[in-house]
Amino acid sequence: MGIGLSAHGVNVNRLPGWDKHSYGYHGDDGHSFCSSGTGQPYGPTFTTGDVIGCGVNLVDNTAFYTKNGHHLGIAFTDLPPNLYPTVGLQTPGEVVDANFGQEPFVFDIDDMLNELRVKTRLQIINYPTPDHGQGQWQAVLHKMVSTYLVHHGYCATAEAFANSTGQGFEEDLNSIKNRQKILKLVLAGRMGEAIELTSRLYPGLLERDPNLLFALKCRQFVEMVNGSDSEITQNSNINQTSVIQSTKAYTKSSMNSNIEEMNMNNAMNGSTEQQLVNGQIENDVDMEENVINGMKSNTENGYQNNDLNTNGYKCQNGEDVDMETNNVSQIQQQNGNCNMENISNKNNKKQLCGGDKQAIEKMLEFGRQLYSQSIHLRQQHGKNESNKKMLQDAFSLLAYANPWNSPVGWQLDPQQRETVCARLNSAILESSNLPRRPPLEVAASHARELVRLMSHAGLGACGFAVVDNIIQY
């Protein structure tokens, strides 16, 4: 039995190692065969019950073997690229099981990987960097760190760092503090306040970048659903009903409006009618059909007999309908009518819009305005797939009784605020004739791209040269 590696096109009717570009370790004599019919003494023989491992080190292009978890040493060097695992059998009835990582290896490969990872990291850190001037590199690095701190609004830290490194600090402290206030509001989910403060401190900024304003308002809609936006938290009342119960009563009262609002009602209530834009049929911002149907069924079931105490599920032939059994565990039938107790609000810690009915109505009205804004943007600037997906994802939250556990619930994660936060920060900096990205981040991005290009060129050490890990180290 031979275990080893072969290039594409090697004769598979012979044991690995006998032909050119083929390498093998044979069990009958323990010899290694390197593209030759003549073997070299290498390791012990192996037979029934033994576990033989073959590993390729792409950092130095070598191959090694293990037997029952013991490293046998390097068998081959200067290996060519693109080799395939190969097993050769000669005796009838021979059986092998192959493990490519689907089960734990007998050999502790992780320890070897950690060793290679540390070796690569130290090689990078200790790489000599020539300094052509007195402290030139140090001054450049200090400046990069300082601009990074200023960019992200770490005012006191940036000033202290500049003083400790002997740099002059000529930044506008008020500008840094203003950006800091806005970004804190965004990261807290108080998008309405953040938009208002941005418009007040940086007049015309959002008007000049309508796509940024749209992204901020999409995030505001998400925060309204989350109950985090300031307009929602001011009306928060945990004893109110869920959004599913409040939707229909509100939307019916405002069905008669202009075409854009009617389009919004269609989208929010699940109509499959196409949108009318500039006198033409347009369905570019239609929600996904399954989301629409889900929202429609939920909103239509909002009230029954105008009874707010019901959970909003219809009766068929006078019988109760068992729906959402994971959220509703009790079904009561009184006087032949459906009366399903809504105990989901008691069980769930989180409620849509904080559980406040007025907040839900505000959210729905805000959604109509947001939809109208998307139509206006498309009319003025053409289709934008990013804006379309952003709106679809945001509105899709309303299709679920518990959006936090839904397929689109990732939007409600506070970490998602960081993306729009960075985008707003960059826009503010650009309006002040400052770079959108700090040089330190640009340098890190360049390093990542260089590693990617080197990996495509076949440099195996790139597998251990993860820029973010080295920065954290």
Steps between C-alpha positions, in 0.01 A plus 500: 500500500630845406381835636609831354450774242473521122472771238218506246544241224716254694433131427256385768564131429833514682587572862562867583867594482601276210427748220609859434323764712385227736600453866424211735571321829464121469388269777684180407852643544448848659685666210416835342480525121564835330405471132709184473467125519790496745403582856694653788483382862259734683282353775350186649280260309124521551216254476147422621372740768768768450409864440731670249489876455640691203545876537612765250665817630424767242725750681821316408354250245586189697306184588509292817334184630368386837429153636240462774545864598885507495684734262742304279689800362518671162477255211504727193622853424458745211155367416323640192160670543157343449556148632214262579468250790567152362462147641620193310376146581646176356352210698138390453283574805702800624284773655588854611304777671592855396475793741529848351409675822142386543621327817778606742846397385700258710802727448485839679504712184379808690825518695698503175273768353546721806876463469489605134266788583735637768802453272333697220385773737848546647652508152268790412550689825880463492535592134760782481363837393769745386469848646641746247467796736522575870185341638314534170307174532412569861367846413288355219354233728425755771319716248299202373389412854414864573286540185323171581404627846379832358305326224302290746442788741726395789566862583669476842703194401620663177609814685679299771672280239620803303643659813675179610664450160602863452259567213317824450125470550320742271170321461168679550380364834146628448474316168619176661253538788213572260571184304532310825153613611345392170674163492401424859135557407531266202668226705226536762233448233361853536501562126240777494709713734817419306344612170366820656834585663690430178270732305545772762878476536577425134232677292452358150711189560214249487323687221813466284517126569142365472618139504664554837183663634298204370735255673468693826121497478492129419703447814257727687211278389687195630563676831129584521418132465768429761349758736834684520436818302427807711158549341407150615656499845310815594175307450617165635243300693564131551132422562389592149419254223740371237539648152303212350191604695526870425577507130159467332312749713756764423552432133127494421461853631751637252428308181375805313808700409711585199647240264829468687323435829272248330807327364639493852177348632521232231855416598432502873171307474606243244330614181649344190396796288787666318615849592423805284801725450498782242195342341676167447465164666790447739558216745867557582446556872239228550563286801581130467176312432528278805562801722205684351270204553621460854446867577161495335376203698624653822355846438165367380470299819572807713162550666202271536168657588708803604612305804849602604523208742506239228823399339368565151447150360197424281239237564397249238156340535484612860817310596824632639802511270824380660775736382840598640483224761847587617381843610138431594446211738138553604190503282167587655158476344232719655136522376596341169738784413878490453684642798869420496699645786814674395755370745794549264553855626533366853752237396715713272731752658509712183197651330467677170530876536532447873143368501348850464202547268571867425860409422377234256283757324794738477714222357243416231463864400877534491513191276263664252719809488806283454338317213405828333858616541625183327271572203625858482862383514441255218335768289785746554805271496390170346488154653726421793522131594657580837212732597245249371642217713530729802131590477390140442698376798363772727135448401537122522534533877124560517426158352599321821333491839846482658740676260798447734488126426418541131723458192523881477551548873872571451402861426394547862850417628655820642822419311316574175498866602874519450478481120273803461695672779828467307329618182362812667833575667683477167249733334541759776879483471487532122279808532779654712764417235640215709562143372204263516724227642796542734842402357536221758188324369612555140838343579332200663274457194804511273668233712193274477494538122871421473451182705212402274709552186792302647268212592371487141863484389543183707685634804389255770609716795206732418279247679659615826542870413158627609538879522235550770657235724844657460361845584334363814823320592 
